């Protein structure tokens, strides 16, 4: 499943990331991690203090990747509206959900301040980044000066995360797509 060039700790982290996304914290057993990573029985405890330590490394990696993906789109070309639109319309596996957002529904992750921290920090970062783009659009006259950038950023993140929930519940990306279209029509720049 993984490249032979990938180190055992890397295989463990990647396996844990995937399993957390698929099964959640409780459903991610050390045995399942080791099997998916094709690692020996003592490998996890040789490289990590235990499951919580490995889960934290995996959650941090997932958060880093989410930030990198969002940055690539939000820092791309175009007007503020076009960059937000590109973020909302970027290719994603809607029916699988967001690997970071799904962690917020995991009671074991939320109950642990240490495991929750990278999730909260990443969502805060995303809201802040989008709020900055909204402010840029307000300055350029693309968005109404009365818009609260923080509230718009929260609405963007909530639409994406809620869209995942609606899509998963219905078994179809149509609800996600409808939410995105609706938000974009509300954000559409005012015509002069």
N, C-alpha and C positions, 0 to 999 in steps of 0.2 A: 504494500500500500504506500509506503514511504520510500524515498530514495535511500539507497545504501549509504550515501554520503552524509545523510542526516544523522546527527549524533543522537544517542539514547535520550538525553534530556530534552532535545528538540522534538523527538518522536512522542515522548510522554506529554509534553505541553500541547502539541498539535492534537493528539488523541483526546486529551482532556477537553480542549476547546470544542471539538466536534461533539463529544459526548454531553458536555454541559448544554450545548445548543439543542441536541436531540432529546436528552433525557432529564435534564436538570441536575442539581447537585446530589440529591439523595439517590437518584437513579444511576449516577455515575459511580460505579463501584471500582475499587482498586483493581479487581480482577479484570473488569471490562477495559480499563485503561491499559493495563499490561498486555492484554490480548490484542487490542487494536494497535498498540505501539510495537507489537512483536518484540517485547522486552522481557527479560528474565524476571523471576518472582521478586528478587530483592532490589531490582533497579530503582523503583520509585523511592524506596527508603534510603537508597544510596545517594541519590541526587537531590531529594527533597525531604523535608522533615516529616511529611505525611500528606494525606489527601488535601487538607486545608491549604498547605503551602503550595502544592502543585496546582490546586484550583486557583489560587491567587495569581500565580504566574500565568495560567491560561487566561484568566479574566483580564489581566493587564495586557496580554498580547492581543486579545480580541478588541479591547478598547483602543489600543494603538492602531490596529488595522482599520477600525471604524473611523478614527480621526484622519488617517491617511487617505482613505477613500473619500471622505467628505471634503477634506482640504483640496484634493485634486479637482473636484467639481466646483466648489465654492470659490476657489482662487483662479478658476479658468477665465476664458475671455467672455466678454459680454457685459451688458448693463446689469445693475443689481437685480432687476426682475428676471432677466435671462439666466443669471447664475443661480438664483433660488429655484427657478423653473428646472434648470438642469439637475439640481440636487434632487428635486421632487420626482423627476422623470427618469433618473438614472436607472440603469438596469439593476435589478435586484430579484432575489428569489422570494417573492411576496408570500407564497404559501408556507415557506419555511420560517418566516418571521425574522426579526432583527436579533442577531446573537447577543447584543447588549441589552436591548429592550426586554427580551425574554427573561433575562436574569432578574429583572425587577419583579417578576411574578413568582420567583423561586423563594419560598419562605426561609430557606436555610441561608441563602445569599443575603437577603434583606435583614435577617436576624444578626448577621455578623458585620460589625462596623468595618472590619478589615476587608472582607470580600465585597461589601457594598461600595466602598470608597471609589474604586476605579470606575464603577458603573455611574455613580452620581457625578464624579468629576468629568466624565466624558459627556454626559448629557448636559451638564452645566456649560462645558466648553462649546458644545454644538449650539446651544441657545445663544451664547455670547457671540459666537462667530456669525450666526444668522442675524442677530440684532445689529451687529456692526454693518452688515450689508444693507439692512433696512435703513439705518441712519445715513449711509452713503446715498441710497436712493432718495431719501427725503431731501438731502442737501442738493442733489441734482434735479429736484423737482419731479422725479418719477413717481414718488409716493407722496401722499398727502402729509403735510407738515404735522397734522394732528395725530398721526398714528403713533402709538407707543411701541417702539422697536422691540422691547422685551416681551410685550404681549404678543406681537406678531411672531416673534421667534418661537415663543411657547406654542402658539397655534400651529406653526409649521411642524415642529417636533411632534406635537400631539396628533396631528393629522397623519403623519407617517406611522407612528406607533399604533394609533387607533386603527389605521387602515390595515395594518398587518393583522390585528385581532379580527376585524370584520372579514378579511379575506380567508383567514384560517377557519373561522366559524362557518363560512358558506362554502368553503372548498374551491373558491374561485377568486382570481385577482380582480374581478370586476368591481367589487366594493372598494378596494384600495384605489383603483384607477378613478372611480367616481369621486372619492374624497379629494384626490389630488386635483382633478379638474375643477371641482367646486372651489377649493382654496385658491387655485390660480385665477379663477374668474373674479374672486373677491379682491385679489391682490393686483389685478391687471392695472397697468399705469393709466392714469387719467388722460383722456384725449384733450388736446388744447382747443 
